[in-house]
Amino acid sequence: AAPTIGLTANAAATPTVAEISGAGTMLAEYAPKGKRGIISSLVAMGTNCGTLSATAIWAVMFFALEREQLIAWGWRIPFLASVVVMIFAIWLRMNLKESPVFEKVSEGEKSPALTSASENTLGAMFTSKSFWLATGLRFGQAGNSGLIQTFLAGYLVQTLLFNKSIPTDALMISSVIGFITIPLLGWLSDKYGRRLPYIILNISAIILAWPMLSIVVDKTYSPGVIMAALIVIHNFAVLGLFALENITMAEIFGSRNRFTRMAISKEAGGLVAVGFGPVLAGIFCNMTDSWLPILIMLVLYSCIGLISALLMPEVRDRDLSLPEDAAEATAAEKLRHSATQTS
């Protein structure tokens, strides 16, 4: 039942991904060249802040209220408090100015159209190499996230009968460490490009998957060692990739369809990977009575992310006002260069 609930919850949370895409696009278009990676990584840190804040609120409530009070009315407090956050978010959106890149592109569109309307269709998006590369990057990260944060945590408690504090505490500590991991990866992507960190992180996740997971599922190890192994794989396979995701996708897509294609690639990759991944993992683990399906799926997701990173062009500090997507622009440039050499 837990994987099915996770699938339903993920579907309900899908619109949130569009908000993350919008925030990532806004920060990328405002940030100066050379600092886009670290500035855009703040979106991922915002997700961490939300997770930690929610946990802190519940911790205070568990401490301050009796169990009966919590069940009767206390559980409503966080939901009512979220109304305040929503009001602030609406006010913030109403007072935000458009990014300089958006304004520049909007002014350009007042002149004669540069492209045909056919380039803005869903068909054009689904035949775009950039779209599938971005979806592959998202699929790899989101798949790892669903396995580690959703399925593995439940598997340890419900199937292997671990103390529930082990996976939850490990993920909370990992989220705190993420306040270092996320901006560090953003800074490294500014220094060495977007492709190299993606490649290194995915290779690291593939290499670390067996040793870390074999420790995580082994009760002979102390809780501290198990938690440390879970923290390591979580930072490499989930948080590190998430730190790179927003800026890389913003730079992969051109100004003409950046937000739309970024949001759809994020939602498509995330919905399939996070929605169906834990369900499939549960089925395969029950069929085999083993944790090896988790390992295989984690390696598979990381391989998809690695292949996408290897195939994508380097997009660090790309001109965000360019209308073309990066992969298509690179292919067109190679074609022009080849034609020039031939002539």
N, C-alpha and C positions, 0 to 999 in steps of 0.2 A: 504493500500500500504506500509505503514511504516514497518510492520512486515516482509513482503515479501522482501523488500530492506535489512532488517536486516539479513534475511536468506542468501541472495545472498552475502552480505558483509562478513558474517561469513564463508561461503564456500571459498571465495577468500582469507580470512586471515588464513585458516587452516594450510598452511605450516609454519606460524609463531609459531604455537604450537610446532612443531618439534624443532625449534630453542630454545624455552623455555625449552623443555625436555633436549636438549643437554647441555644447560647452567646449568640446575639443576643437571644433572648427573656429569658434570665436577666439579662443586663446591662441591658436596657431596663426590666425590672420592678424591678430594684434601684436604678437611677439616679434621682436627684431631678429634678423638673421643671426645665427650663431648662438641664440638662446631659446630657440623654439622648443627644443627637446625638453629641457628642464622646466620651462614654463608650462608647456602642455601636459607634463606629467602631474601637475597639480590636480588635474581632473581625477586621476587614479588615486591621489592622496585624499581627495574629497570622499571617494567611496570608502576608503579606510576609516575616515573620520566618522562617517555615518554608522559603520559597523561597530566601532568602538563606543560611540555615543549611545547607541541603542543598548549595547550590553551594559554600559555603566548605569543607564536609567533603570534597567531591570534589576541590576545588582542592588541599587539603592532601595528599590521597591521590595525586594526579597528581604532586605535587612530591616526595613521600617514597618512593613505590614505583616500581619498574621496570615497564615495560609488561607483561612476562610475569607478574610477581607480581600485578599488578592484574587481569589476565584470569584467572589461576589461582585466586586466593582473595581478593584485595583487595576485589572488588566486593561480597563478602558482609558486610563490616564495617558499612556503613550500615544494612543490613537487620537485623543482629543488634543494633546500637545502638538501633534503633527499639523493641526489646522493653523497654528501660529507660524510654523515653518512654511506652510503653503502660502499664507498671506504675504510673508516676507519675500518668497520666491516670485509671486505675481508682481509685487511692487518693484522688485529688482528687474524683472523682464520689461516692465513698462518704462523703466528709466534707462535701459541700456541703449547706447548708440550703436549703429551699425559699424562694422569694422572698416578700416580704410580700404581694404581689398574689395569688400562688397560694394562700397560706394564708387570705387574706381571702375569696377565691372559694370555697375548700373549706369554710370555715365556713358560708358562705351556702348551700351545696348541702345542708347537713344539714337545713335547713328545707324545707318543701314545694317541690316542683319548680316552677321559674318558667317553664320552657319544655317543649314536647313533645319526645319523643325524635326525631321526624321532622326537627327542626332540626339534628341531629347526624349526619345521613346524608350519604353521598357525593353523593346527588342534590341535597340542599340546598346542598352546597358548590359543585357545578357550576352551580347557578343563582344563585350569589352574585356580585353585581357586584364586590364587594371582592376576591374570589378572582381574577377575570379581570384586574382592574387590577393586582394584585400580580404575577400571572404575566406580564403585559405588561412591567412594570418589570424583572422578572428576565430575561425573554426578550431585551430590548434590551441589557442589560449583558452577559449571558452570551454572546450572539451576537457582540458586539464583541470580547469576550475570546477566544473561540475563533478568530475570524478573525485577530486581531493577534498573540496570543501563541502560537497553534498553527500556523495555516495560513500566515500571511504570513512568519513566520520561516523555515519550511521552503521556501516558494516562492522566497524571495530566494536561498537557498543552492543548492537543487536545480535550479531552473528558470532563474533569472537568473545563476547561478554567482557569487554574491557570496562574499566571504570569510565563513566561518561565524561569525567573531568579531563581525561587525558587528551582526546582529540579537540575538545572545545578550548581548553587552556592553550594547547599547542597552536591552534589557529589564531587565538587572540594574541598570543605573544608574537606570532609570525606577522600579524597585522601591525603591531607596534614596530617591529623591525622593518616593516615595509616603509615606514617614514624615512628610513635611510636608503633602502633598496631602490625605491621608486625615483626619487630625485637623482640618485647616483646613476641609474640607468639612463635617465633623461639627459644628464650632463655628458655621459659617455657617448650617447648618440649624437650630441652636438659636436663632439670632438672627433669621433671616428666614423660617423655616418650611421644610417638607420639599418642597413643590411647586416653589417658585421656583428653588432650586439644581438640581433635576432638570430643569426646563424649560431653564434656561440651559446646563447641561452638554450636553443632547441637541442643542440648537440649535447650540452651539459645535462639537460633533462633526460635525454635518451640514455646517456651513460649512467646517470645517478638513479634511474628508475628501479633497477633490480636491487642494488645494495640498500637504498633507502627504504623501499617498500618491504623488503625482506626483514628489515629491522622493525619497521612499524607494526607488522602483523605477528611478531614473535614475542610472546609473553615472558620469555626467559630473560629478556632485557629489562632493565629498570625503567620506570616511567620517564625519568629524565632523558635517557638515551632515546627512547621511542619518540618523545616529543621533539627532541633535537633533530631526528631524522625527518620527521614530518615537516618541521619548520624549514629545513634545507630544501626539500623537494618543492614545497609550496612557494618559496621565494624564487627559485629558479624557473619552475614550470608554469607559475601563475602570475605572481606579482611583477616579476621582472618583465615578462612579456606584456602585461597590461600597461606598464609604464611607457612602453614604446608604441603602443597601439594607436593612440589618438593622433599623435603628430605624424606617424608614418602614413596613416590613412588620409589625413588632411592633405599631405603633400603628394600622395599618389594620384588623387583626383584633381581634375581641373576646376576652375572657378565656375564653369557653366553648370555643372551638376554636382558640386562637391558635397553639399549637405545631404541631398537625396540619396546619392549612391553610397555615401559613407554610412548613413543610417540603415539603409536596406542591407548592405553587406554585413554590418554588425548584427542586425536583427536576424537575418537569415542564418548566418553562421552560429550565432548564439542560441537561437531557438532550436536548431537541429542538434547541436552538440550538447548543450546543457539540458535540453528537454528530453531527448531520447537516449543520450549517453548513459545516465544513471539507471534508466529502465533496462537497457540492454546489459549493462554490467550486472545488475541484480539477477537477470535471467541466466546469464552465463555462469555467474558464481554459484547459483543454485544448481544448475545442471552439472557442473564439474566439482562441486563441493570444494572449491579452491579459490584463492585470491589471485591466481595467475591471470584471469581475464582483465583484472584491473591493470596489471602490469602491461599486458598486450595493448590494451586500449590507450594507456598513457603514452606508450612508445609510438603507437599509430598516430595519435593526435600530434605529437611532437614532430613526427616525420612529415606530416602535412604542413605544419608551420615551417619546417626547415626547407622543404621543397619550394614553398611559396617565397621564402626569403631569398633562396638561391636564384629564382627566376625573375624576381622583381628588379627594376633598375634602381640605382642609388638616387634617392630623392631629397637628401639633406639640403636644406636652404633653397629648395626649388622656388621659382617665382610663382607665387600663389595666384597671381592675376592671369596666368596663362589659362586659356579655356580648355585645352586638351588634357586628357588624362596622361599620366607619366609614361606608361608602357606604350601607348599609342604614339605619343610625341617622340619617344626614343626610336621606335620602329620607323617612323616617318623620316627622322633625321638620318638614320642609317641608310634608308632608301635613297635620300637625296645625296648623301655622301658617295654611295655606290654609283649613282648616275653621273655625278661630277667626275669621278675617277675614270669611268668608262668613256665619257666624252673627251 
